[in-house]
Amino acid sequence: MICFFDTNILVYTVDTSEPARQEQAIDCLARAVRDDTIVISTQVLQEFYSITTRKLRPPLSPREAAQQVEQLCGFEVVGASAHSIMSAAELAQRHKLAWWDALILEAAQRANADVLFSEDGQHGRRFGQLTMTNPFLAPQT
């Protein structure tokens, strides 16, 4: 199975201010590392660095955040192109999605992901073969 991780789930893995969600996010990522193929996008990498250095309390140092991003680069990373931006715009309009969520959805679809782990969006919503899954709502196995 191909699993695409949205930024918010990855941020929770380092967010010590939310210990319950941190544990669930770490468990979700660990299961995917063990059993699946993990894909993220360059957008996720950018957002992760920005959020963890500016919005977390306490924030990661720039060095710590860069080290985390370097580890995330070990997964498959999909970039953006002019075509992917236009595809995301079409998804945003068709499905009434926020722009940044449409970019994530487009990248997940382009990666042929089966599941998109995200706290955003409707848990269980399907886009073709892709299912949005909120790991904080999904039954834990």
Secondary structure, DSSP 8 states (H G I E B T S, - for coil): -EEEE-HHHHHHTT-TT-HHHHHHHHHHHHHHHHHSEEEEEHHHHHHHHHHHHHTSSS---HHHHHHHHHHHTTSEEE---HHHHHHHHHHHHHHT--HHHHHHHHHHHHTT-SEEE-SSS-TT-EETTEEEE-TTTS---
